[in-house]
């Protein structure tokens, strides 16, 4: 019970910390998500070309499009955060 009371006593400090972040954490999370997304697109495109080398052109085109869409998340989050 003491731990719960100590936590509740520190809740205002937690809200103060969250207010100082100013809502910019979504930009960092979008950057991490876009990085993971682009990495997955690249890995799966390389795997697909390895399985079917004749489809390299189409796979490259689709990979670039999806990588650009994943990177677009960062710009959307920056504009919403600004």
PDB file of N, CA, C and O in Angstrom, chain B, residues numbered from 101:
ATOM      1  N   UNK B 101       0.818  -1.188   0.000  1.00  0.00           N
ATOM      2  CA  UNK B 101       0.000   0.000   0.000  1.00  0.00           C
ATOM      3  C   UNK B 101       0.863   1.255   0.000  1.00  0.00           C
ATOM      4  O   UNK B 101       0.490   2.264  -0.598  1.00  0.00           O
ATOM      5  N   UNK B 102       2.018   1.201   0.667  1.00  0.00           N
ATOM      6  CA  UNK B 102       2.902   2.354   0.714  1.00  0.00           C
ATOM      7  C   UNK B 102       3.457   2.695  -0.669  1.00  0.00           C
ATOM      8  O   UNK B 102       3.642   3.864  -1.008  1.00  0.00           O
ATOM      9  N   UNK B 103       3.716   1.662  -1.453  1.00  0.00           N
ATOM     10  CA  UNK B 103       4.252   1.899  -2.793  1.00  0.00           C
ATOM     11  C   UNK B 103       3.221   2.631  -3.647  1.00  0.00           C
ATOM     12  O   UNK B 103       3.558   3.545  -4.399  1.00  0.00           O
ATOM     13  N   UNK B 104       1.956   2.217  -3.521  1.00  0.00           N
ATOM     14  CA  UNK B 104       0.890   2.880  -4.267  1.00  0.00           C
ATOM     15  C   UNK B 104       0.751   4.337  -3.845  1.00  0.00           C
ATOM     16  O   UNK B 104       0.569   5.212  -4.692  1.00  0.00           O
ATOM     17  N   UNK B 105       0.833   4.600  -2.574  1.00  0.00           N
ATOM     18  CA  UNK B 105       0.726   5.978  -2.082  1.00  0.00           C
ATOM     19  C   UNK B 105       1.897   6.835  -2.553  1.00  0.00           C
ATOM     20  O   UNK B 105       1.720   8.006  -2.889  1.00  0.00           O
ATOM     21  N   UNK B 106       3.091   6.249  -2.577  1.00  0.00           N
ATOM     22  CA  UNK B 106       4.253   6.989  -3.069  1.00  0.00           C
ATOM     23  C   UNK B 106       4.109   7.294  -4.555  1.00  0.00           C
ATOM     24  O   UNK B 106       4.462   8.381  -5.011  1.00  0.00           O
ATOM     25  N   UNK B 107       3.588   6.327  -5.305  1.00  0.00           N
ATOM     26  CA  UNK B 107       3.384   6.548  -6.737  1.00  0.00           C
ATOM     27  C   UNK B 107       2.361   7.660  -6.972  1.00  0.00           C
ATOM     28  O   UNK B 107       2.569   8.544  -7.802  1.00  0.00           O
ATOM     29  N   UNK B 108       1.257   7.603  -6.232  1.00  0.00           N
ATOM     30  CA  UNK B 108       0.225   8.624  -6.391  1.00  0.00           C
ATOM     31  C   UNK B 108       0.718  10.004  -5.959  1.00  0.00           C
ATOM     32  O   UNK B 108       0.266  11.019  -6.489  1.00  0.00           O
ATOM     33  N   UNK B 109       1.635  10.044  -5.007  1.00  0.00           N
ATOM     34  CA  UNK B 109       2.199  11.324  -4.587  1.00  0.00           C
ATOM     35  C   UNK B 109       3.088  11.918  -5.671  1.00  0.00           C
ATOM     36  O   UNK B 109       3.243  13.137  -5.749  1.00  0.00           O
ATOM     37  N   UNK B 110       3.675  11.062  -6.510  1.00  0.00           N
ATOM     38  CA  UNK B 110       4.561  11.533  -7.572  1.00  0.00           C
ATOM     39  C   UNK B 110       3.841  11.747  -8.897  1.00  0.00           C
ATOM     40  O   UNK B 110       4.477  12.146  -9.872  1.00  0.00           O
ATOM     41  N   UNK B 111       2.545  11.498  -8.965  1.00  0.00           N
ATOM     42  CA  UNK B 111       1.807  11.666 -10.215  1.00  0.00           C
ATOM     43  C   UNK B 111       1.870  13.099 -10.731  1.00  0.00           C
ATOM     44  O   UNK B 111       2.068  13.283 -11.932  1.00  0.00           O
ATOM     45  N   UNK B 112       1.715  14.122  -9.897  1.00  0.00           N
ATOM     46  CA  UNK B 112       1.851  15.487 -10.438  1.00  0.00           C
ATOM     47  C   UNK B 112       3.212  15.732 -11.089  1.00  0.00           C
ATOM     48  O   UNK B 112       3.302  16.433 -12.098  1.00  0.00           O
ATOM     49  N   UNK B 113       4.260  15.162 -10.519  1.00  0.00           N
ATOM     50  CA  UNK B 113       5.581  15.311 -11.132  1.00  0.00           C
ATOM     51  C   UNK B 113       5.628  14.614 -12.488  1.00  0.00           C
ATOM     52  O   UNK B 113       6.282  15.093 -13.414  1.00  0.00           O
ATOM     53  N   UNK B 114       4.938  13.492 -12.602  1.00  0.00           N
ATOM     54  CA  UNK B 114       4.874  12.781 -13.877  1.00  0.00           C
ATOM     55  C   UNK B 114       4.148  13.620 -14.923  1.00  0.00           C
ATOM     56  O   UNK B 114       4.576  13.692 -16.075  1.00  0.00           O
ATOM     57  N   UNK B 115       3.047  14.256 -14.520  1.00  0.00           N
ATOM     58  CA  UNK B 115       2.323  15.125 -15.445  1.00  0.00           C
ATOM     59  C   UNK B 115       3.163  16.328 -15.860  1.00  0.00           C
ATOM     60  O   UNK B 115       3.090  16.787 -17.000  1.00  0.00           O
ATOM     61  N   UNK B 116       3.952  16.825 -14.931  1.00  0.00           N
ATOM     62  CA  UNK B 116       4.850  17.934 -15.248  1.00  0.00           C
ATOM     63  C   UNK B 116       5.890  17.518 -16.274  1.00  0.00           C
ATOM     64  O   UNK B 116       6.195  18.267 -17.202  1.00  0.00           O
ATOM     65  N   UNK B 117       6.428  16.325 -16.104  1.00  0.00           N
ATOM     66  CA  UNK B 117       7.403  15.791 -17.058  1.00  0.00           C
ATOM     67  C   UNK B 117       6.775  15.618 -18.439  1.00  0.00           C
ATOM     68  O   UNK B 117       7.382  15.977 -19.448  1.00  0.00           O
ATOM     69  N   UNK B 118       5.572  15.075 -18.486  1.00  0.00           N
ATOM     70  CA  UNK B 118       4.895  14.897 -19.762  1.00  0.00           C
ATOM     71  C   UNK B 118       4.580  16.235 -20.421  1.00  0.00           C
ATOM     72  O   UNK B 118       4.612  16.346 -21.647  1.00  0.00           O
ATOM     73  N   UNK B 119       4.278  17.244 -19.623  1.00  0.00           N
ATOM     74  CA  UNK B 119       4.015  18.568 -20.176  1.00  0.00           C
ATOM     75  C   UNK B 119       5.286  19.189 -20.748  1.00  0.00           C
ATOM     76  O   UNK B 119       5.221  19.932 -21.728  1.00  0.00           O
ATOM     77  N   UNK B 120       6.441  18.897 -20.151  1.00  0.00           N
ATOM     78  CA  UNK B 120       7.698  19.428 -20.659  1.00  0.00           C
ATOM     79  C   UNK B 120       8.123  18.770 -21.963  1.00  0.00           C
ATOM     80  O   UNK B 120       8.858  19.367 -22.749  1.00  0.00           O
ATOM     81  N   UNK B 121       7.669  17.555 -22.197  1.00  0.00           N
ATOM     82  CA  UNK B 121       7.992  16.892 -23.458  1.00  0.00           C
ATOM     83  C   UNK B 121       7.315  17.615 -24.617  1.00  0.00           C
ATOM     84  O   UNK B 121       7.804  17.566 -25.746  1.00  0.00           O
ATOM     85  N   UNK B 122       6.211  18.276 -24.354  1.00  0.00           N
ATOM     86  CA  UNK B 122       5.473  19.102 -25.310  1.00  0.00           C
ATOM     87  C   UNK B 122       4.897  18.316 -26.471  1.00  0.00           C
ATOM     88  O   UNK B 122       4.675  18.880 -27.542  1.00  0.00           O
ATOM     89  N   UNK B 123       4.659  17.067 -26.292  1.00  0.00           N
ATOM     90  CA  UNK B 123       4.014  16.295 -27.346  1.00  0.00           C
ATOM     91  C   UNK B 123       4.899  15.993 -28.533  1.00  0.00           C
ATOM     92  O   UNK B 123       4.383  15.644 -29.595  1.00  0.00           O
ATOM     93  N   UNK B 124       6.192  16.111 -28.404  1.00  0.00           N
ATOM     94  CA  UNK B 124       7.105  15.874 -29.523  1.00  0.00           C
ATOM     95  C   UNK B 124       7.560  14.421 -29.620  1.00  0.00           C
ATOM     96  O   UNK B 124       8.317  14.062 -30.522  1.00  0.00           O
ATOM     97  N   UNK B 125       7.103  13.597 -28.704  1.00  0.00           N
ATOM     98  CA  UNK B 125       7.569  12.211 -28.696  1.00  0.00           C
ATOM     99  C   UNK B 125       7.064  11.458 -29.927  1.00  0.00           C
ATOM    100  O   UNK B 125       7.684  10.481 -30.348  1.00  0.00           O
ATOM    101  N   UNK B 126       5.962  11.894 -30.500  1.00  0.00           N
ATOM    102  CA  UNK B 126       5.443  11.188 -31.669  1.00  0.00           C
ATOM    103  C   UNK B 126       6.373  11.330 -32.868  1.00  0.00           C
ATOM    104  O   UNK B 126       6.384  10.460 -33.740  1.00  0.00           O
ATOM    105  N   UNK B 127       7.142  12.391 -32.930  1.00  0.00           N
ATOM    106  CA  UNK B 127       8.096  12.551 -34.032  1.00  0.00           C
ATOM    107  C   UNK B 127       9.191  11.490 -33.930  1.00  0.00           C
ATOM    108  O   UNK B 127       9.569  10.887 -34.934  1.00  0.00           O
ATOM    109  N   UNK B 128       9.689  11.269 -32.745  1.00  0.00           N
ATOM    110  CA  UNK B 128      10.707  10.243 -32.550  1.00  0.00           C
ATOM    111  C   UNK B 128      10.171   8.849 -32.812  1.00  0.00           C
ATOM    112  O   UNK B 128      10.848   8.023 -33.423  1.00  0.00           O
ATOM    113  N   UNK B 129       8.951   8.584 -32.349  1.00  0.00           N
ATOM    114  CA  UNK B 129       8.356   7.276 -32.597  1.00  0.00           C
ATOM    115  C   UNK B 129       8.099   7.056 -34.085  1.00  0.00           C
ATOM    116  O   UNK B 129       8.256   5.939 -34.579  1.00  0.00           O
ATOM    117  N   UNK B 130       7.707   8.102 -34.800  1.00  0.00           N
ATOM    118  CA  UNK B 130       7.504   7.969 -36.241  1.00  0.00           C
ATOM    119  C   UNK B 130       8.825   7.713 -36.950  1.00  0.00           C
ATOM    120  O   UNK B 130       8.870   6.945 -37.912  1.00  0.00           O
ATOM    121  N   UNK B 131       9.896   8.342 -36.494  1.00  0.00           N
ATOM    122  CA  UNK B 131      11.208   8.110 -37.097  1.00  0.00           C
ATOM    123  C   UNK B 131      11.666   6.676 -36.885  1.00  0.00           C
ATOM    124  O   UNK B 131      12.213   6.049 -37.793  1.00  0.00           O
ATOM    125  N   UNK B 132      11.442   6.160 -35.683  1.00  0.00           N
ATOM    126  CA  UNK B 132      11.803   4.765 -35.406  1.00  0.00           C
ATOM    127  C   UNK B 132      10.957   3.831 -36.265  1.00  0.00           C
ATOM    128  O   UNK B 132      11.473   2.880 -36.852  1.00  0.00           O
ATOM    129  N   UNK B 133       9.669   4.102 -36.335  1.00  0.00           N
ATOM    130  CA  UNK B 133       8.776   3.271 -37.149  1.00  0.00           C
ATOM    131  C   UNK B 133       9.126   3.299 -38.616  1.00  0.00           C
ATOM    132  O   UNK B 133       9.081   2.268 -39.288  1.00  0.00           O
ATOM    133  N   UNK B 134       9.477   4.477 -39.126  1.00  0.00           N
ATOM    134  CA  UNK B 134       9.861   4.578 -40.529  1.00  0.00           C
ATOM    135  C   UNK B 134      11.165   3.846 -40.793  1.00  0.00           C
ATOM    136  O   UNK B 134      11.319   3.206 -41.833  1.00  0.00           O
ATOM    137  N   UNK B 135      12.099   3.935 -39.865  1.00  0.00           N
ATOM    138  CA  UNK B 135      13.357   3.211 -40.032  1.00  0.00           C
ATOM    139  C   UNK B 135      13.148   1.708 -40.070  1.00  0.00           C
ATOM    140  O   UNK B 135      13.741   1.007 -40.890  1.00  0.00           O
ATOM    141  N   UNK B 136      12.306   1.223 -39.179  1.00  0.00           N
ATOM    142  CA  UNK B 136      11.994  -0.211 -39.173  1.00  0.00           C
ATOM    143  C   UNK B 136      11.263  -0.599 -40.458  1.00  0.00           C
ATOM    144  O   UNK B 136      11.534  -1.648 -41.042  1.00  0.00           O
ATOM    145  N   UNK B 137      10.340   0.252 -40.889  1.00  0.00           N
ATOM    146  CA  UNK B 137       9.583  -0.041 -42.110  1.00  0.00           C
ATOM    147  C   UNK B 137      10.458  -0.094 -43.347  1.00  0.00           C
ATOM    148  O   UNK B 137      10.316  -0.993 -44.176  1.00  0.00           O
ATOM    149  N   UNK B 138      11.358   0.860 -43.473  1.00  0.00           N
ATOM    150  CA  UNK B 138      12.255   0.875 -44.635  1.00  0.00           C
ATOM    151  C   UNK B 138      13.194  -0.334 -44.584  1.00  0.00           C
ATOM    152  O   UNK B 138      13.500  -0.925 -45.619  1.00  0.00           O
ATOM    153  N   UNK B 139      13.642  -0.695 -43.402  1.00  0.00           N
ATOM    154  CA  UNK B 139      14.491  -1.872 -43.266  1.00  0.00           C
ATOM    155  C   UNK B 139      13.767  -3.140 -43.670  1.00  0.00           C
ATOM    156  O   UNK B 139      14.343  -3.997 -44.339  1.00  0.00           O
ATOM    157  N   UNK B 140      12.514  -3.268 -43.271  1.00  0.00           N
ATOM    158  CA  UNK B 140      11.740  -4.444 -43.657  1.00  0.00           C
ATOM    159  C   UNK B 140      11.473  -4.482 -45.156  1.00  0.00           C
ATOM    160  O   UNK B 140      11.541  -5.544 -45.775  1.00  0.00           O
ATOM    161  N   UNK B 141      11.171  -3.330 -45.737  1.00  0.00           N
ATOM    162  CA  UNK B 141      10.948  -3.280 -47.188  1.00  0.00           C
ATOM    163  C   UNK B 141      12.204  -3.709 -47.928  1.00  0.00           C
ATOM    164  O   UNK B 141      12.131  -4.498 -48.870  1.00  0.00           O
ATOM    165  N   UNK B 142      13.356  -3.196 -47.512  1.00  0.00           N
ATOM    166  CA  UNK B 142      14.614  -3.569 -48.165  1.00  0.00           C
ATOM    167  C   UNK B 142      14.930  -5.044 -48.013  1.00  0.00           C
ATOM    168  O   UNK B 142      15.380  -5.689 -48.961  1.00  0.00           O
ATOM    169  N   UNK B 143      14.696  -5.581 -46.819  1.00  0.00           N
ATOM    170  CA  UNK B 143      14.994  -6.999 -46.585  1.00  0.00           C
ATOM    171  C   UNK B 143      14.086  -7.893 -47.410  1.00  0.00           C
ATOM    172  O   UNK B 143      14.546  -8.864 -48.011  1.00  0.00           O
ATOM    173  N   UNK B 144      12.817  -7.575 -47.440  1.00  0.00           N
ATOM    174  CA  UNK B 144      11.878  -8.406 -48.195  1.00  0.00           C
ATOM    175  C   UNK B 144      12.067  -8.245 -49.694  1.00  0.00           C
ATOM    176  O   UNK B 144      11.848  -9.196 -50.445  1.00  0.00           O
ATOM    177  N   UNK B 145      12.469  -7.057 -50.148  1.00  0.00           N
ATOM    178  CA  UNK B 145      12.746  -6.869 -51.579  1.00  0.00           C
ATOM    179  C   UNK B 145      13.966  -7.687 -51.987  1.00  0.00           C
ATOM    180  O   UNK B 145      13.971  -8.307 -53.051  1.00  0.00           O
ATOM    181  N   UNK B 146      14.999  -7.692 -51.149  1.00  0.00           N
ATOM    182  CA  UNK B 146      16.180  -8.496 -51.461  1.00  0.00           C
ATOM    183  C   UNK B 146      15.834  -9.986 -51.464  1.00  0.00           C
ATOM    184  O   UNK B 146      16.332 -10.743 -52.297  1.00  0.00           O
ATOM    185  N   UNK B 147      14.988 -10.394 -50.538  1.00  0.00           N
ATOM    186  CA  UNK B 147      14.557 -11.798 -50.497  1.00  0.00           C
ATOM    187  C   UNK B 147      13.742 -12.156 -51.738  1.00  0.00           C
ATOM    188  O   UNK B 147      13.906 -13.241 -52.297  1.00  0.00           O
ATOM    189  N   UNK B 148      12.865 -11.251 -52.169  1.00  0.00           N
ATOM    190  CA  UNK B 148      12.039 -11.515 -53.347  1.00  0.00           C
ATOM    191  C   UNK B 148      12.883 -11.594 -54.613  1.00  0.00           C
ATOM    192  O   UNK B 148      12.633 -12.440 -55.471  1.00  0.00           O
ATOM    193  N   UNK B 149      13.878 -10.724 -54.738  1.00  0.00           N
ATOM    194  CA  UNK B 149      14.756 -10.767 -55.911  1.00  0.00           C
ATOM    195  C   UNK B 149      15.589 -12.050 -55.892  1.00  0.00           C
ATOM    196  O   UNK B 149      15.884 -12.619 -56.943  1.00  0.00           O
ATOM    197  N   UNK B 150      15.962 -12.494 -54.711  1.00  0.00           N
ATOM    198  CA  UNK B 150      16.695 -13.749 -54.602  1.00  0.00           C
ATOM    199  C   UNK B 150      15.867 -14.939 -55.039  1.00  0.00           C
ATOM    200  O   UNK B 150      16.398 -15.897 -55.601  1.00  0.00           O
ATOM    201  N   UNK B 151      14.583 -14.885 -54.790  1.00  0.00           N
ATOM    202  CA  UNK B 151      13.700 -15.983 -55.180  1.00  0.00           C
ATOM    203  C   UNK B 151      13.333 -15.924 -56.658  1.00  0.00           C
ATOM    204  O   UNK B 151      13.198 -16.958 -57.312  1.00  0.00           O
ATOM    205  N   UNK B 152      13.171 -14.697 -57.186  1.00  0.00           N
ATOM    206  CA  UNK B 152      12.761 -14.537 -58.583  1.00  0.00           C
ATOM    207  C   UNK B 152      13.555 -13.392 -59.205  1.00  0.00           C
ATOM    208  O   UNK B 152      13.071 -12.260 -59.241  1.00  0.00           O
ATOM    209  N   UNK B 153      14.770 -13.666 -59.697  1.00  0.00           N
ATOM    210  CA  UNK B 153      15.607 -12.594 -60.238  1.00  0.00           C
ATOM    211  C   UNK B 153      15.017 -11.906 -61.475  1.00  0.00           C
ATOM    212  O   UNK B 153      15.371 -10.766 -61.778  1.00  0.00           O
ATOM    213  N   UNK B 154      14.151 -12.571 -62.164  1.00  0.00           N
ATOM    214  CA  UNK B 154      13.557 -11.975 -63.367  1.00  0.00           C
ATOM    215  C   UNK B 154      12.598 -10.834 -63.061  1.00  0.00           C
ATOM    216  O   UNK B 154      12.314 -10.014 -63.935  1.00  0.00           O
ATOM    217  N   UNK B 155      12.103 -10.773 -61.847  1.00  0.00           N
ATOM    218  CA  UNK B 155      11.146  -9.729 -61.468  1.00  0.00           C
ATOM    219  C   UNK B 155      11.823  -8.570 -60.755  1.00  0.00           C
ATOM    220  O   UNK B 155      11.171  -7.839 -60.010  1.00  0.00           O
ATOM    221  N   UNK B 156      13.113  -8.393 -60.972  1.00  0.00           N
ATOM    222  CA  UNK B 156      13.872  -7.375 -60.237  1.00  0.00           C
ATOM    223  C   UNK B 156      13.323  -5.975 -60.466  1.00  0.00           C
ATOM    224  O   UNK B 156      13.199  -5.203 -59.515  1.00  0.00           O
ATOM    225  N   UNK B 157      12.992  -5.635 -61.703  1.00  0.00           N
ATOM    226  CA  UNK B 157      12.520  -4.273 -61.989  1.00  0.00           C
ATOM    227  C   UNK B 157      11.237  -3.920 -61.262  1.00  0.00           C
ATOM    228  O   UNK B 157      11.121  -2.842 -60.679  1.00  0.00           O
ATOM    229  N   UNK B 158      10.281  -4.823 -61.298  1.00  0.00           N
ATOM    230  CA  UNK B 158       9.010  -4.574 -60.623  1.00  0.00           C
ATOM    231  C   UNK B 158       9.157  -4.524 -59.111  1.00  0.00           C
ATOM    232  O   UNK B 158       8.541  -3.699 -58.436  1.00  0.00           O
ATOM    233  N   UNK B 159       9.985  -5.420 -58.594  1.00  0.00           N
ATOM    234  CA  UNK B 159      10.203  -5.442 -57.145  1.00  0.00           C
ATOM    235  C   UNK B 159      10.908  -4.171 -56.696  1.00  0.00           C
ATOM    236  O   UNK B 159      10.582  -3.619 -55.645  1.00  0.00           O
ATOM    237  N   UNK B 160      11.870  -3.702 -57.484  1.00  0.00           N
ATOM    238  CA  UNK B 160      12.579  -2.465 -57.150  1.00  0.00           C
ATOM    239  C   UNK B 160      11.622  -1.280 -57.134  1.00  0.00           C
ATOM    240  O   UNK B 160      11.673  -0.442 -56.233  1.00  0.00           O
ATOM    241  N   UNK B 161      10.753  -1.215 -58.135  1.00  0.00           N
ATOM    242  CA  UNK B 161       9.792  -0.104 -58.214  1.00  0.00           C
ATOM    243  C   UNK B 161       8.851  -0.117 -57.010  1.00  0.00           C
ATOM    244  O   UNK B 161       8.646   0.914 -56.369  1.00  0.00           O
ATOM    245  N   UNK B 162       8.289  -1.265 -56.708  1.00  0.00           N
ATOM    246  CA  UNK B 162       7.364  -1.367 -55.580  1.00  0.00           C
ATOM    247  C   UNK B 162       8.096  -1.091 -54.261  1.00  0.00           C
ATOM    248  O   UNK B 162       7.538  -0.450 -53.371  1.00  0.00           O
ATOM    249  N   UNK B 163       9.333  -1.566 -54.129  1.00  0.00           N
ATOM    250  CA  UNK B 163      10.112  -1.316 -52.916  1.00  0.00           C
ATOM    251  C   UNK B 163      10.376   0.162 -52.701  1.00  0.00           C
ATOM    252  O   UNK B 163      10.281   0.655 -51.577  1.00  0.00           O
ATOM    253  N   UNK B 164      10.709   0.873 -53.773  1.00  0.00           N
ATOM    254  CA  UNK B 164      10.956   2.318 -53.649  1.00  0.00           C
ATOM    255  C   UNK B 164       9.686   3.055 -53.256  1.00  0.00           C
ATOM    256  O   UNK B 164       9.727   3.966 -52.429  1.00  0.00           O
ATOM    257  N   UNK B 165       8.555   2.667 -53.842  1.00  0.00           N
ATOM    258  CA  UNK B 165       7.284   3.320 -53.515  1.00  0.00           C
ATOM    259  C   UNK B 165       6.941   3.113 -52.043  1.00  0.00           C
ATOM    260  O   UNK B 165       6.580   4.062 -51.347  1.00  0.00           O
ATOM    261  N   UNK B 166       7.055   1.871 -51.570  1.00  0.00           N
ATOM    262  CA  UNK B 166       6.704   1.610 -50.174  1.00  0.00           C
ATOM    263  C   UNK B 166       7.702   2.228 -49.201  1.00  0.00           C
ATOM    264  O   UNK B 166       7.316   2.636 -48.106  1.00  0.00           O
ATOM    265  N   UNK B 167       8.966   2.305 -49.576  1.00  0.00           N
ATOM    266  CA  UNK B 167       9.943   2.977 -48.718  1.00  0.00           C
ATOM    267  C   UNK B 167       9.629   4.472 -48.611  1.00  0.00           C
ATOM    268  O   UNK B 167       9.765   5.068 -47.543  1.00  0.00           O
ATOM    269  N   UNK B 168       9.211   5.067 -49.724  1.00  0.00           N
ATOM    270  CA  UNK B 168       8.838   6.484 -49.701  1.00  0.00           C
ATOM    271  C   UNK B 168       7.598   6.710 -48.840  1.00  0.00           C
ATOM    272  O   UNK B 168       7.514   7.710 -48.128  1.00  0.00           O
ATOM    273  N   UNK B 169       6.646   5.797 -48.899  1.00  0.00           N
ATOM    274  CA  UNK B 169       5.461   5.925 -48.046  1.00  0.00           C
ATOM    275  C   UNK B 169       5.822   5.808 -46.573  1.00  0.00           C
ATOM    276  O   UNK B 169       5.272   6.526 -45.737  1.00  0.00           O
ATOM    277  N   UNK B 170       6.740   4.910 -46.253  1.00  0.00           N
ATOM    278  CA  UNK B 170       7.170   4.770 -44.853  1.00  0.00           C
ATOM    279  C   UNK B 170       7.901   6.021 -44.390  1.00  0.00           C
ATOM    280  O   UNK B 170       7.722   6.449 -43.249  1.00  0.00           O
ATOM    281  N   UNK B 171       8.716   6.612 -45.246  1.00  0.00           N
ATOM    282  CA  UNK B 171       9.422   7.846 -44.882  1.00  0.00           C
ATOM    283  C   UNK B 171       8.465   9.026 -44.766  1.00  0.00           C
ATOM    284  O   UNK B 171       8.733   9.976 -44.031  1.00  0.00           O
ATOM    285  N   UNK B 172       7.355   8.968 -45.487  1.00  0.00           N
ATOM    286  CA  UNK B 172       6.368  10.041 -45.411  1.00  0.00           C
ATOM    287  C   UNK B 172       5.761  10.186 -44.026  1.00  0.00           C
ATOM    288  O   UNK B 172       5.272  11.257 -43.668  1.00  0.00           O
ATOM    289  N   UNK B 173       5.791   9.119 -43.251  1.00  0.00           N
ATOM    290  CA  UNK B 173       5.262   9.195 -41.887  1.00  0.00           C
ATOM    291  C   UNK B 173       6.020  10.215 -41.046  1.00  0.00           C
ATOM    292  O   UNK B 173       5.433  10.891 -40.200  1.00  0.00           O
ATOM    293  N   UNK B 174       7.313  10.323 -41.279  1.00  0.00           N
ATOM    294  CA  UNK B 174       8.110  11.278 -40.505  1.00  0.00           C
ATOM    295  C   UNK B 174       7.670  12.704 -40.820  1.00  0.00           C
ATOM    296  O   UNK B 174       7.512  13.526 -39.918  1.00  0.00           O
ATOM    297  N   UNK B 175       7.475  12.989 -42.097  1.00  0.00           N
ATOM    298  CA  UNK B 175       7.093  14.347 -42.477  1.00  0.00           C
ATOM    299  C   UNK B 175       5.698  14.698 -41.958  1.00  0.00           C
ATOM    300  O   UNK B 175       5.457  15.827 -41.532  1.00  0.00           O
ATOM    301  N   UNK B 176       4.791  13.739 -41.994  1.00  0.00           N
ATOM    302  CA  UNK B 176       3.455  13.981 -41.461  1.00  0.00           C
ATOM    303  C   UNK B 176       3.532  14.284 -39.966  1.00  0.00           C
ATOM    304  O   UNK B 176       2.882  15.210 -39.481  1.00  0.00           O
ATOM    305  N   UNK B 177       4.330  13.499 -39.239  1.00  0.00           N
ATOM    306  CA  UNK B 177       4.426  13.735 -37.798  1.00  0.00           C
ATOM    307  C   UNK B 177       5.109  15.048 -37.473  1.00  0.00           C
ATOM    308  O   UNK B 177       4.764  15.700 -36.486  1.00  0.00           O
ATOM    309  N   UNK B 178       6.092  15.453 -38.305  1.00  0.00           N
ATOM    310  CA  UNK B 178       6.746  16.751 -38.078  1.00  0.00           C
ATOM    311  C   UNK B 178       5.757  17.886 -38.307  1.00  0.00           C
ATOM    312  O   UNK B 178       5.727  18.842 -37.531  1.00  0.00           O
ATOM    313  N   UNK B 179       4.952  17.796 -39.352  1.00  0.00           N
ATOM    314  CA  UNK B 179       3.988  18.859 -39.622  1.00  0.00           C
ATOM    315  C   UNK B 179       2.910  18.905 -38.554  1.00  0.00           C
ATOM    316  O   UNK B 179       2.456  19.986 -38.179  1.00  0.00           O
ATOM    317  N   UNK B 180       2.499  17.760 -38.065  1.00  0.00           N
ATOM    318  CA  UNK B 180       1.474  17.750 -37.009  1.00  0.00           C
ATOM    319  C   UNK B 180       2.061  18.221 -35.683  1.00  0.00           C
ATOM    320  O   UNK B 180       1.353  18.805 -34.863  1.00  0.00           O
ATOM    321  N   UNK B 181       3.343  17.973 -35.469  1.00  0.00           N
ATOM    322  CA  UNK B 181       3.966  18.388 -34.213  1.00  0.00           C
ATOM    323  C   UNK B 181       4.376  19.839 -34.206  1.00  0.00           C
ATOM    324  O   UNK B 181       4.569  20.416 -33.136  1.00  0.00           O
ATOM    325  N   UNK B 182       4.514  20.443 -35.361  1.00  0.00           N
ATOM    326  CA  UNK B 182       4.973  21.825 -35.435  1.00  0.00           C
ATOM    327  C   UNK B 182       3.871  22.752 -35.235  1.00  0.00           C
ATOM    328  O   UNK B 182       4.073  23.966 -35.264  1.00  0.00           O
TER     329      UNK B 182
END
